[in-house]
Amino acid sequence: MNKPPSKRKRLTPTTTDKPKPALKPAQEPENPSAVTVDVDAVEVPEMTEEEQRDRLHLERKVESAFVEAGKALKELRDRRLYRSTHKTFEEYCKDRFGYSRRQPYLLMDAAVVFDNLKEKCDPMDHILPTNERQVRPLINLKPSQQQKVWQQAVKEAGGKTPSGRIVQDVVDKIRDRTSVPNPYRVGEICVLHPKDNPDLRGKSGYWGVVTHVGQYSCTIKCWDGDYIGKVEHLKSLELLEDDCKFMQQLCERLRRLHEVAVRDEAVDWLLQGLGKQAKPYLSALQAKLLAAVEREYSIEWKQKK
């Protein structure tokens, strides 16, 4: 009688035909990616006194780049080197450098303040401004006051270059303690620069006539109303007397037109444009447009002599 087949499974070896990996040499490091490289130590020579002076000189040039820009802009304006391509200096700066109407004048003013501070400071060991915003609060101060404020601002900044906010705080503190003379006069033409004054929001670039001079502020008559601005919120156009009279009369014309032409978008467009054009003249087309609109609203205007 034949035996039934066995149900036990045949044992198969667990080894494979693949060769076993060779054992690592005992001297091989555990991390094969780690490589030891012998580097010869290189001694870094100390900077000579001449190199240290050169470094500081170059750093000063970088920091005072805004000053060179301001001086270059002033020469471009004074020599009218923009006249071959643009009618006005402001249009030229906008097209060529992307500046707002206000920016080139801020840079030119900042360059003047910087030079004044530099006269009393050793540029090799003293902290000087590095951007226009740091000197902006000093523009309307006398040279001696600019130097005093800057030195105090540096002290409050811990011997470092102070921010524009610190400089402004020092200016405000000095005004609270002493009577800083107001540099403006009645009848002068100024441009509003609101900065951090919420009462002048939306009025940046408006020009107006100074009608009242206080201890720290002025009342400015613009085409759409009267505004009160601190000394640091104003910038004089420094016009001659005849030019001031022209702007005063123009302001009166714009005010009268604004009062009668309520909610007229076309008139408002004209007023907005002339109200921000801080120049003591009108182009021939501007004069015709203004006269035509005045006739439309039956406004008679006779130029005062």
Secondary structure as a PSIPRED ss2 file (coil, helix, strand):
# PSIPRED VFORMAT (PSIPRED V4.0)

   1 M C   1.000  0.000  0.000
   2 N C   1.000  0.000  0.000
   3 K C   1.000  0.000  0.000
   4 P C   1.000  0.000  0.000
   5 P C   1.000  0.000  0.000
   6 S C   1.000  0.000  0.000
   7 K C   1.000  0.000  0.000
   8 R C   1.000  0.000  0.000
   9 K C   1.000  0.000  0.000
  10 R C   1.000  0.000  0.000
  11 L C   1.000  0.000  0.000
  12 T C   1.000  0.000  0.000
  13 P C   1.000  0.000  0.000
  14 T C   1.000  0.000  0.000
  15 T C   1.000  0.000  0.000
  16 T C   1.000  0.000  0.000
  17 D C   1.000  0.000  0.000
  18 K C   1.000  0.000  0.000
  19 P C   1.000  0.000  0.000
  20 K C   1.000  0.000  0.000
  21 P C   1.000  0.000  0.000
  22 A C   1.000  0.000  0.000
  23 L C   1.000  0.000  0.000
  24 K C   1.000  0.000  0.000
  25 P C   1.000  0.000  0.000
  26 A C   1.000  0.000  0.000
  27 Q C   1.000  0.000  0.000
  28 E C   1.000  0.000  0.000
  29 P C   1.000  0.000  0.000
  30 E C   1.000  0.000  0.000
  31 N C   1.000  0.000  0.000
  32 P C   1.000  0.000  0.000
  33 S C   1.000  0.000  0.000
  34 A C   1.000  0.000  0.000
  35 V C   1.000  0.000  0.000
  36 T C   1.000  0.000  0.000
  37 V C   1.000  0.000  0.000
  38 D C   1.000  0.000  0.000
  39 V C   1.000  0.000  0.000
  40 D C   1.000  0.000  0.000
  41 A C   1.000  0.000  0.000
  42 V C   1.000  0.000  0.000
  43 E C   1.000  0.000  0.000
  44 V C   1.000  0.000  0.000
  45 P C   1.000  0.000  0.000
  46 E C   1.000  0.000  0.000
  47 M C   1.000  0.000  0.000
  48 T C   1.000  0.000  0.000
  49 E H   0.000  1.000  0.000
  50 E H   0.000  1.000  0.000
  51 E H   0.000  1.000  0.000
  52 Q H   0.000  1.000  0.000
  53 R H   0.000  1.000  0.000
  54 D H   0.000  1.000  0.000
  55 R H   0.000  1.000  0.000
  56 L H   0.000  1.000  0.000
  57 H H   0.000  1.000  0.000
  58 L H   0.000  1.000  0.000
  59 E H   0.000  1.000  0.000
  60 R H   0.000  1.000  0.000
  61 K H   0.000  1.000  0.000
  62 V H   0.000  1.000  0.000
  63 E H   0.000  1.000  0.000
  64 S C   1.000  0.000  0.000
  65 A H   0.000  1.000  0.000
  66 F H   0.000  1.000  0.000
  67 V H   0.000  1.000  0.000
  68 E H   0.000  1.000  0.000
  69 A H   0.000  1.000  0.000
  70 G H   0.000  1.000  0.000
  71 K H   0.000  1.000  0.000
  72 A H   0.000  1.000  0.000
  73 L H   0.000  1.000  0.000
  74 K H   0.000  1.000  0.000
  75 E H   0.000  1.000  0.000
  76 L H   0.000  1.000  0.000
  77 R H   0.000  1.000  0.000
  78 D H   0.000  1.000  0.000
  79 R C   1.000  0.000  0.000
  80 R C   1.000  0.000  0.000
  81 L C   1.000  0.000  0.000
  82 Y C   1.000  0.000  0.000
  83 R C   1.000  0.000  0.000
  84 S C   1.000  0.000  0.000
  85 T C   1.000  0.000  0.000
  86 H C   1.000  0.000  0.000
  87 K C   1.000  0.000  0.000
  88 T C   1.000  0.000  0.000
  89 F H   0.000  1.000  0.000
  90 E H   0.000  1.000  0.000
  91 E H   0.000  1.000  0.000
  92 Y H   0.000  1.000  0.000
  93 C H   0.000  1.000  0.000
  94 K H   0.000  1.000  0.000
  95 D H   0.000  1.000  0.000
  96 R H   0.000  1.000  0.000
  97 F H   0.000  1.000  0.000
  98 G C   1.000  0.000  0.000
  99 Y C   1.000  0.000  0.000
 100 S C   1.000  0.000  0.000
 101 R C   1.000  0.000  0.000
 102 R C   1.000  0.000  0.000
 103 Q H   0.000  1.000  0.000
 104 P H   0.000  1.000  0.000
 105 Y H   0.000  1.000  0.000
 106 L H   0.000  1.000  0.000
 107 L H   0.000  1.000  0.000
 108 M H   0.000  1.000  0.000
 109 D H   0.000  1.000  0.000
 110 A H   0.000  1.000  0.000
 111 A H   0.000  1.000  0.000
 112 V H   0.000  1.000  0.000
 113 V H   0.000  1.000  0.000
 114 F H   0.000  1.000  0.000
 115 D H   0.000  1.000  0.000
 116 N H   0.000  1.000  0.000
 117 L H   0.000  1.000  0.000
 118 K H   0.000  1.000  0.000
 119 E H   0.000  1.000  0.000
 120 K C   1.000  0.000  0.000
 121 C C   1.000  0.000  0.000
 122 D C   1.000  0.000  0.000
 123 P C   1.000  0.000  0.000
 124 M C   1.000  0.000  0.000
 125 D C   1.000  0.000  0.000
 126 H C   1.000  0.000  0.000
 127 I C   1.000  0.000  0.000
 128 L C   1.000  0.000  0.000
 129 P C   1.000  0.000  0.000
 130 T C   1.000  0.000  0.000
 131 N C   1.000  0.000  0.000
 132 E H   0.000  1.000  0.000
 133 R H   0.000  1.000  0.000
 134 Q H   0.000  1.000  0.000
 135 V H   0.000  1.000  0.000
 136 R H   0.000  1.000  0.000
 137 P H   0.000  1.000  0.000
 138 L H   0.000  1.000  0.000
 139 I C   1.000  0.000  0.000
 140 N C   1.000  0.000  0.000
 141 L C   1.000  0.000  0.000
 142 K C   1.000  0.000  0.000
 143 P H   0.000  1.000  0.000
 144 S H   0.000  1.000  0.000
 145 Q H   0.000  1.000  0.000
 146 Q H   0.000  1.000  0.000
 147 Q H   0.000  1.000  0.000
 148 K H   0.000  1.000  0.000
 149 V H   0.000  1.000  0.000
 150 W H   0.000  1.000  0.000
 151 Q H   0.000  1.000  0.000
 152 Q H   0.000  1.000  0.000
 153 A H   0.000  1.000  0.000
 154 V H   0.000  1.000  0.000
 155 K H   0.000  1.000  0.000
 156 E H   0.000  1.000  0.000
 157 A C   1.000  0.000  0.000
 158 G C   1.000  0.000  0.000
 159 G C   1.000  0.000  0.000
 160 K C   1.000  0.000  0.000
 161 T C   1.000  0.000  0.000
 162 P C   1.000  0.000  0.000
 163 S C   1.000  0.000  0.000
 164 G H   0.000  1.000  0.000
 165 R H   0.000  1.000  0.000
 166 I H   0.000  1.000  0.000
 167 V H   0.000  1.000  0.000
 168 Q H   0.000  1.000  0.000
 169 D H   0.000  1.000  0.000
 170 V H   0.000  1.000  0.000
 171 V H   0.000  1.000  0.000
 172 D H   0.000  1.000  0.000
 173 K H   0.000  1.000  0.000
 174 I H   0.000  1.000  0.000
 175 R H   0.000  1.000  0.000
 176 D H   0.000  1.000  0.000
 177 R H   0.000  1.000  0.000
 178 T C   1.000  0.000  0.000
 179 S C   1.000  0.000  0.000
 180 V C   1.000  0.000  0.000
 181 P C   1.000  0.000  0.000
 182 N C   1.000  0.000  0.000
 183 P C   1.000  0.000  0.000
 184 Y C   1.000  0.000  0.000
 185 R C   1.000  0.000  0.000
 186 V C   1.000  0.000  0.000
 187 G C   1.000  0.000  0.000
 188 E C   1.000  0.000  0.000
 189 I E   0.000  0.000  1.000
 190 C E   0.000  0.000  1.000
 191 V E   0.000  0.000  1.000
 192 L E   0.000  0.000  1.000
 193 H C   1.000  0.000  0.000
 194 P C   1.000  0.000  0.000
 195 K C   1.000  0.000  0.000
 196 D C   1.000  0.000  0.000
 197 N C   1.000  0.000  0.000
 198 P H   0.000  1.000  0.000
 199 D H   0.000  1.000  0.000
 200 L H   0.000  1.000  0.000
 201 R C   1.000  0.000  0.000
 202 G C   1.000  0.000  0.000
 203 K C   1.000  0.000  0.000
 204 S C   1.000  0.000  0.000
 205 G C   1.000  0.000  0.000
 206 Y C   1.000  0.000  0.000
 207 W E   0.000  0.000  1.000
 208 G E   0.000  0.000  1.000
 209 V E   0.000  0.000  1.000
 210 V E   0.000  0.000  1.000
 211 T E   0.000  0.000  1.000
 212 H E   0.000  0.000  1.000
 213 V E   0.000  0.000  1.000
 214 G C   1.000  0.000  0.000
 215 Q C   1.000  0.000  0.000
 216 Y C   1.000  0.000  0.000
 217 S E   0.000  0.000  1.000
 218 C E   0.000  0.000  1.000
 219 T E   0.000  0.000  1.000
 220 I E   0.000  0.000  1.000
 221 K E   0.000  0.000  1.000
 222 C E   0.000  0.000  1.000
 223 W C   1.000  0.000  0.000
 224 D C   1.000  0.000  0.000
 225 G E   0.000  0.000  1.000
 226 D E   0.000  0.000  1.000
 227 Y E   0.000  0.000  1.000
 228 I E   0.000  0.000  1.000
 229 G E   0.000  0.000  1.000
 230 K E   0.000  0.000  1.000
 231 V H   0.000  1.000  0.000
 232 E H   0.000  1.000  0.000
 233 H H   0.000  1.000  0.000
 234 L E   0.000  0.000  1.000
 235 K E   0.000  0.000  1.000
 236 S E   0.000  0.000  1.000
 237 L C   1.000  0.000  0.000
 238 E C   1.000  0.000  0.000
 239 L C   1.000  0.000  0.000
 240 L C   1.000  0.000  0.000
 241 E H   0.000  1.000  0.000
 242 D H   0.000  1.000  0.000
 243 D H   0.000  1.000  0.000
 244 C H   0.000  1.000  0.000
 245 K H   0.000  1.000  0.000
 246 F H   0.000  1.000  0.000
 247 M H   0.000  1.000  0.000
 248 Q H   0.000  1.000  0.000
 249 Q H   0.000  1.000  0.000
 250 L H   0.000  1.000  0.000
 251 C H   0.000  1.000  0.000
 252 E H   0.000  1.000  0.000
 253 R H   0.000  1.000  0.000
 254 L H   0.000  1.000  0.000
 255 R H   0.000  1.000  0.000
 256 R H   0.000  1.000  0.000
 257 L H   0.000  1.000  0.000
 258 H H   0.000  1.000  0.000
 259 E H   0.000  1.000  0.000
 260 V H   0.000  1.000  0.000
 261 A C   1.000  0.000  0.000
 262 V C   1.000  0.000  0.000
 263 R C   1.000  0.000  0.000
 264 D C   1.000  0.000  0.000
 265 E H   0.000  1.000  0.000
 266 A H   0.000  1.000  0.000
 267 V H   0.000  1.000  0.000
 268 D H   0.000  1.000  0.000
 269 W H   0.000  1.000  0.000
 270 L H   0.000  1.000  0.000
 271 L H   0.000  1.000  0.000
 272 Q H   0.000  1.000  0.000
 273 G H   0.000  1.000  0.000
 274 L H   0.000  1.000  0.000
 275 G H   0.000  1.000  0.000
 276 K H   0.000  1.000  0.000
 277 Q C   1.000  0.000  0.000
 278 A C   1.000  0.000  0.000
 279 K C   1.000  0.000  0.000
 280 P C   1.000  0.000  0.000
 281 Y C   1.000  0.000  0.000
 282 L C   1.000  0.000  0.000
 283 S C   1.000  0.000  0.000
 284 A H   0.000  1.000  0.000
 285 L H   0.000  1.000  0.000
 286 Q H   0.000  1.000  0.000
 287 A H   0.000  1.000  0.000
 288 K H   0.000  1.000  0.000
 289 L H   0.000  1.000  0.000
 290 L H   0.000  1.000  0.000
 291 A H   0.000  1.000  0.000
 292 A H   0.000  1.000  0.000
 293 V H   0.000  1.000  0.000
 294 E H   0.000  1.000  0.000
 295 R H   0.000  1.000  0.000
 296 E H   0.000  1.000  0.000
 297 Y C   1.000  0.000  0.000
 298 S C   1.000  0.000  0.000
 299 I C   1.000  0.000  0.000
 300 E C   1.000  0.000  0.000
 301 W C   1.000  0.000  0.000
 302 K C   1.000  0.000  0.000
 303 Q C   1.000  0.000  0.000
 304 K C   1.000  0.000  0.000
 305 K C   1.000  0.000  0.000
